[in-house]
Amino acid sequence: MPILNWSNKEQAVRAARKSAYRLLVENKEYSYGSASQPASQPASQPIILKI
């Protein structure tokens, strides 16, 4: 497996750890698509939004 290294990597990792996030929950009222025509992202996979 390749190892990714870039300049200021440690600073980027620390900043990412400090980022606030929350787990998004599916709301059927605002969902798009149906079982026969699913949305682009399945509801079974949670979406993590970084704020």
C-alpha positions as CSV (number, residue, x, y, z in Angstrom):
1,M,0.0,0.0,0.0
2,P,1.4,3.4,-0.9
3,I,2.3,5.9,1.8
4,L,1.2,9.5,1.2
5,N,3.5,12.2,2.3
6,W,3.2,15.9,1.6
7,S,4.6,19.2,2.9
8,N,2.9,20.3,6.1
9,K,1.2,16.9,6.5
10,E,1.4,17.0,10.3
11,Q,-0.2,20.5,10.4
12,A,-3.0,19.3,8.1
13,V,-3.7,16.2,10.2
14,R,-3.9,18.3,13.4
15,A,-6.3,20.7,11.7
16,A,-8.5,17.9,10.5
17,R,-8.6,16.4,14.1
18,K,-9.8,19.7,15.4
19,S,-12.6,20.0,12.9
20,A,-16.2,19.7,14.2
21,Y,-18.4,17.1,12.6
22,R,-21.8,15.5,13.1
23,L,-23.4,12.4,11.7
24,L,-26.2,13.1,9.2
25,V,-29.5,11.2,9.6
26,E,-31.8,10.4,6.7
27,N,-35.0,12.3,6.6
28,K,-37.5,10.5,4.4
29,E,-39.5,13.7,3.9
30,Y,-36.6,15.4,2.1
31,S,-35.1,12.2,0.4
32,Y,-34.8,11.9,-3.3
33,G,-35.5,8.7,-5.3
34,S,-37.2,5.5,-4.3
35,A,-36.2,1.8,-4.0
36,S,-36.6,1.3,-7.8
37,Q,-34.8,4.6,-8.5
38,P,-32.3,5.1,-5.7
39,A,-30.6,8.4,-4.9
40,S,-26.9,8.8,-5.7
41,Q,-25.8,7.9,-2.1
42,P,-27.5,4.9,-0.3
43,A,-29.1,5.8,3.0
44,S,-27.4,2.8,4.6
45,Q,-24.1,4.6,4.5
46,P,-23.9,7.6,6.9
47,I,-22.6,10.9,5.5
48,I,-20.2,12.8,7.7
49,L,-20.3,16.5,7.4
50,K,-17.4,18.5,8.7
51,I,-18.4,21.9,9.9
